[in-house]
Amino acid sequence: MATEALESLGVPPLAPWPSPRPPDEPGRPSEPGSSSSSSAPDTGRSPERKWADDWAEFRGAMEDYAVRLEAQATNTRVERQQQLISELRQEMRELISRLQPSAGPTCCTWCWPRR
């Protein structure tokens, strides 16, 4: 998963963990006439339906979380590669400048009087 990729890069995940995981089994129906059954925002939905909806919402949140982590890992890898390329270019420039002869007379100024 992307968390392992981020850990291998030494980067903490930026995306927050999704909402708490729903229970593994649906809840029991509340007793008819109790205060919780009449004031609940999802009155009329069975516990099984609410449980299924909660799991669908959680699964969507987990998929979004995985996508955000993967994007973060990819961006981190790209940034590191760009930084490495930049460092290598700088090293090549320094090497080329050391290998070039020191600034001296050019051909035209050096050989002109002899023509």
VEXDREN-2710 file (C-alpha; in Angstrom, 1 decimal):
% VEXDREN-2710
k/r/px/py/pz
1/MET/0.0/0.0/0.0
2/ALA/1.0/3.6/-0.3
3/THR/1.8/3.9/3.4
4/GLU/4.7/1.5/3.0
5/ALA/6.0/3.5/0.0
6/LEU/5.8/6.7/2.1
7/GLU/7.5/5.1/5.0
8/SER/10.3/3.8/2.8
9/LEU/10.8/7.4/1.6
10/GLY/10.8/8.7/5.2
11/VAL/7.7/10.8/4.7
12/PRO/4.7/10.8/7.0
13/PRO/1.3/10.5/5.3
14/LEU/-0.5/13.8/5.0
15/ALA/-4.0/12.4/4.5
16/PRO/-5.9/11.8/7.7
17/TRP/-7.3/8.4/8.4
18/PRO/-11.0/8.1/7.4
19/SER/-13.8/7.9/9.9
20/PRO/-14.0/5.1/12.3
21/ARG/-14.7/1.7/10.9
22/PRO/-18.3/0.4/11.2
23/PRO/-19.0/-2.7/13.3
24/ASP/-18.6/-6.1/11.7
25/GLU/-22.2/-6.9/12.3
26/PRO/-25.4/-4.8/12.0
27/GLY/-26.9/-3.4/15.2
28/ARG/-30.1/-4.7/16.7
29/PRO/-33.3/-2.9/16.0
30/SER/-34.3/-0.5/18.8
31/GLU/-37.5/-1.2/20.7
32/PRO/-40.6/0.3/19.2
33/GLY/-41.6/3.4/21.1
34/SER/-38.2/4.1/22.6
35/SER/-36.9/7.7/22.4
36/SER/-34.0/6.7/20.3
37/SER/-36.1/5.2/17.5
38/SER/-38.3/8.3/17.1
39/SER/-35.5/11.0/17.3
40/ALA/-32.9/9.2/15.2
41/PRO/-32.1/11.0/11.9
42/ASP/-32.4/7.7/10.0
43/THR/-35.8/6.7/11.3
44/GLY/-37.4/4.2/9.0
45/ARG/-34.1/2.6/7.9
46/SER/-33.5/-0.9/9.2
47/PRO/-30.3/-1.5/11.2
48/GLU/-29.1/-3.7/8.3
49/ARG/-29.6/-1.0/5.8
50/LYS/-27.9/1.6/8.0
51/TRP/-25.0/-0.8/8.5
52/ALA/-24.7/-1.5/4.8
53/ASP/-24.8/2.3/4.1
54/ASP/-22.1/2.9/6.7
55/TRP/-19.9/0.3/5.2
56/ALA/-20.4/1.7/1.7
57/GLU/-19.5/5.1/3.0
58/PHE/-16.5/3.8/4.8
59/ARG/-15.3/1.8/1.8
60/GLY/-15.5/5.0/-0.4
61/ALA/-13.6/6.9/2.3
62/MET/-10.9/4.2/2.3
63/GLU/-10.6/4.3/-1.5
64/ASP/-10.2/8.1/-1.4
65/TYR/-7.6/7.7/1.4
66/ALA/-5.6/5.2/-0.7
67/VAL/-5.7/7.5/-3.8
68/ARG/-4.5/10.5/-1.7
69/LEU/-1.7/8.4/-0.2
70/GLU/-0.6/7.1/-3.6
71/ALA/-0.6/10.6/-5.1
72/GLN/1.5/11.8/-2.1
73/ALA/4.0/8.9/-2.6
74/THR/4.2/9.6/-6.4
75/ASN/4.7/13.3/-5.8
76/THR/7.4/12.6/-3.3
77/ARG/9.2/10.2/-5.6
78/VAL/9.0/12.8/-8.5
79/GLU/10.3/15.6/-6.2
80/ARG/13.2/13.4/-5.1
81/GLN/14.1/12.5/-8.7
82/GLN/14.0/16.1/-9.8
83/GLN/16.2/17.1/-6.9
84/LEU/18.7/14.3/-7.8
85/ILE/18.7/15.4/-11.5
86/SER/19.3/19.0/-10.4
87/GLU/22.2/17.9/-8.2
88/LEU/23.7/15.8/-11.0
89/ARG/23.5/18.7/-13.4
90/GLN/25.3/21.0/-11.0
91/GLU/28.0/18.4/-10.5
92/MET/28.4/18.0/-14.3
93/ARG/28.7/21.8/-14.7
94/GLU/31.4/21.9/-12.0
95/LEU/33.2/19.0/-13.6
96/ILE/33.1/20.7/-17.0
97/SER/34.3/24.0/-15.7
98/ARG/37.3/22.2/-14.0
99/LEU/38.1/20.3/-17.2
100/GLN/38.0/23.4/-19.5
101/PRO/41.3/25.1/-20.0
102/SER/41.8/28.4/-18.1
103/ALA/40.8/31.5/-20.0
104/GLY/43.7/32.6/-22.2
105/PRO/44.1/34.3/-25.4
106/THR/41.7/33.3/-28.1
107/CYS/42.9/32.2/-31.5
108/CYS/42.2/35.5/-33.1
109/THR/44.0/37.6/-30.6
110/TRP/46.9/35.2/-30.2
111/CYS/47.7/34.5/-33.8
112/TRP/46.6/37.7/-35.4
113/PRO/50.0/39.5/-35.3
114/ARG/51.7/36.5/-37.0
115/ARG/49.5/36.6/-40.1
END
